[in-house]
Amino acid sequence: MTLAAGDYWWCSCGRSKTQPFCDGSHKGTGLAPVKFTLTEEKTVAMCACKHSGKEPFCDGSHAKLPE
């Protein structure tokens, strides 16, 4: 996905209806969104499996998860 420069909040709980971005649905879960900042427009691969070691970006961890 291509994102404009700016601040973003990546959903770490999986409950957000606006994936991959936080919508506040984590309240009460003990989890918190991850803030990241882009200084210029950039095409990025956002993590959707919530297991990346480079959150909020995809590192291929989803390929190693059991089915």
Secondary structure, DSSP 8 states (H G I E B T S, - for coil): -EE-SEEEEE-SSS--TTTTB--STTTTSS---EEEEESS-EE--B-SSS--TTTTB--SGGGGS--
